[in-house]
Amino acid sequence: MSDYWVVIASYLIGSIPFSYLVARYGKGIDIRRLGSGNVGTTNVWRNAGPAAGIIALAGDAGKGLLAVELAHCFGGPLLVCLSAMAVLAGHSWPVFLGFKGGKLIATGLGVIIALSLPVAVLAFAVWLLVVGISRYVSAGSILAAVSVPFLMLAFHLEGPYLAVGAFVAVFAVYKHIPNIKRLVAGTEPRISLKKDLRR
């Protein structure tokens, strides 16, 4: 398979809107019209329930993992880098949903798992710690994403892989600008596990 087709396939894989599909066909709701309007795991969790949120997380992370593994089969680090960025772009700007998608955190997790499991585990630990203390999912997502390139440097992952880590960090912050504004204003909603698990 040509490198170009691998990158295109990665974008199309990323464009599969698992969060939208889980909410639409599992609960009969359009997640774009509820809550934050974001087509992502957290919004599905809050509006369709924890089970739907977990399924959405698995689907969105899985497509990131799949795209990177596909690139590994057909090329080297540069193709892996391009495919990783393509699947993340597909998730964030999906052709199947009018280029309005998620914030790349779940798909980014799948990408990082494929590139380096230790980095993914530590970044997830950052997310758990921040969310556990603050109960702000957005804050945990931002700080976990920003930690990725630094963790990659700590594990001596450089070149194209580090470029992917930087891409994840920069675009995660960019996609969370509305959340950052709400955090500063004190209006960002917190997650409540007890309340959500009763659903």
Secondary structure, DSSP 8 states (H G I E B T S, - for coil): --HHHHHHHHHHHHH--HHHHHHHHHHS--GGGSTT---SHHHHHHHH-HHHHHHHHHHHHHHHHHHHHHHHHH--HHHHHHHHHHHHHHHHS-GGGTT----SHHHHHHHHHHH-HHHHHHHHHHHHHHHHHH--HHHHHHHHHHHHHHHHHHTT--THHHHHHHHHHHHHHHHTHHHHHHHHHT------HHHHHT-
